[in-house]
Amino acid sequence: MFTGLLCLILLFSMLNIGTLNVQAADDLDVAVQCTFVVPPEFVPGQEKGLFVNVNSPMESSTIKYSYYDNGQDKVLTNRERKELQESGTTIIEDASASLTKEIYQSQMAAAYEQEYGENVNFNVGSFTNIKVDGYPGYKIEASYQATEEEVIHQTVYIVLSKYRVFTISYQRAEDDDCEELFDISSESIHVR
């Protein structure tokens, strides 16, 4: 329930996307893909980019991959440009390169509160600036707990490039034993 929505909420909340058209950040390099190894204990889920533990529902751990393409590397015709302007689409600068622990904490806490209808005490334990193959990004470790549910731990890798933002989310319940698998998978993340 929480995995697919989490990635959408993460991307939409973090980048303030909706009816907004996010501009490319000029100081970032272009990347076309992000790859990583999915452990054999995880199989494709029902939604694109979602991998669930083979022992689901006994093991509720998941891996979710998604990316956001801002489309700014595509050349628009004059007609397409005019249609965009007439549609009222607001063009903003991509602020993902200036994401902070406080912003992430605030936006994700609000998103989870809306999803669960209660305060789930979403807490960012660590927020680290990282580089993956020369591309900047973040490693974010967080947890939350809804009423009468186990504590959920998540580690999110966000990698930024000029036209694309790649997100890999590793999520597990308190009693799921897959931290070593997640570590091995996260060490295999590459962007080119």
N, C-alpha and C positions, 0 to 999 in steps of 0.2 A: 504494500500500500504506500509506504513512505518513499520508496526508492525512485520511481519514475517521476513522481511529483517533485521530489527533492531537487533533482537536476534541473527541471524546468523552473522551479522557484528560484534556485540558485542563480541560474543564468539571467532570468528576467529581473530578479531583485538586484543582483550585483551590477548589471549593465544598464538598469533602468530602461529595459526594452518593453515594448508594447506596440504602440503606434509610432514609436520613435525609430528613426533611421540612424544607426550609429556610424560615425565617420571613422576611417582608418587612422591609426596613430602613426604619424609620419616617421617617428624615430625608431620604430620596430622593424625587424627583418621580416620578410615574407616567408611563411611556412605553408606547406600544402597538406601535410598529414602528421598525425601523431600515432605512434604504434606502441604496444606493450603486450606482454605475454599474459594471457588469461590462464590461470592454473587449471589443470584437468579436472579438478573437483568442482568446477563451475561450468554450467551449460547455458546456452542462450535462453533468455526468458521470453515472455510474450511481447515485450516492447523492444524496439530497436535500441541496441547498445546496452541492454540490460543482461547481466549474467547472474544466475542464481546458483546457490549451492546445490549439488546433486542430492543432498539429503534433506532438501526442503520438503515440508515445513519444519522438520525437527531442527534443522540448522537454518537460520533466517539470514545468513550473511549474503551480501550482494556486491557486485561490482557494476558500476554504471559509467559508460563512456558517452560523452556528447561533445558537440562542438557548435560554436556559433560562428557563422560566416556573415560578416557585415555587408557583403556584396559590393564593397567600394573598389574592388579590383576589376569590376565589370564596367565597360564603357556604355553609358546610356545614350540613347538617341535623343535628339531635341524633343521629340514627342514624349518619350518616357520621362525626361526631366520635367517637362511641363505638366504631365499627369501627376507626378510626385508633388510638385508645388501646389497644384489645384486640389489635391486630395487633403491638403492640410497637414501632411506628415511633417513633423518637426525634426530638424536635423540637429543632432547634438554631437559633441565630441565624446569619444569613448573614454570613460573615466576608470576603466578597469586597471590601468597601470598605477592609479593612485588609491587603490583599495587599501583600507586599513583594518586592523583587528576590530576596532570600535564600530566601523561602518558595517562590516560583515556580521558581527555579533548582533547589532541592532536590527539589520534587515532580515537576517535568518530567524531571529527570535520572533519577530513580528509575523513572518511567513508561517512558522510552525504554530504560533498561537492561532492564526487564522485557520490553518489546516485542521488542528485538533480541537479548536474551540476552548482552549485552556492554555495557561502558561505551562510549558513543558520544561522550563528551566534550561533552555538552550544555552550552553556555555562553551566558548572557545577557549580551549586549554593552551593551545599554542598557535601562533601565526608567524610563519617564517617565509622570508623572501628567498626564492630559489632560482637556479638557472638550470635549464634542461637543454643540453646541446647548444648553449649560447642564448637561448630564449629565456626571458625573465618570466617569473611566475610566483606562485604561492603554494606552500604546503600548510594546510589548515587542519588542526586536530580539534574535534569538538565532540560534545555528548549532549544528550537530552533524555528525558523520561516522561512519558505520558502516564496519567493515572492508571494504576493496575497493569502496567507494562514494565518490561525490563529496561534497564538503561541501554540506550543505543549509542555506540561509539562510531564515529566516522572520521576518516582521513580523506581530505579532498586535495587533489593536485589541480591547480589552474595554471595553464601555460599560455602566455600571450604572444601573438605575432601580429603583423601589420593588418591582416584581413581576417584572421581567425583566432578564436579563443577556444582552447581545448580543455575539457574538464574530465577528470577521472575520479570517481568517488568510490571509496571502499567503506562499506558499512556493515556492522555486525552487532548482534545483541551481546549483552554482558557475558552470557554463557557459551557463545560460539567460539570455537577454538580454531581460528584461521589467521591469527596475526602474522605467523611466519609466512604463510602463503601470500598474504597481502604485501609483506615486505619484499619478497622475491619478485612479485609482479611489479611493484612500484619501482624497483631498481632497474627494470627493463624498459621504462618509459623513454621513448626517443621522439624527437620532433625534427622534421626536415622540410 
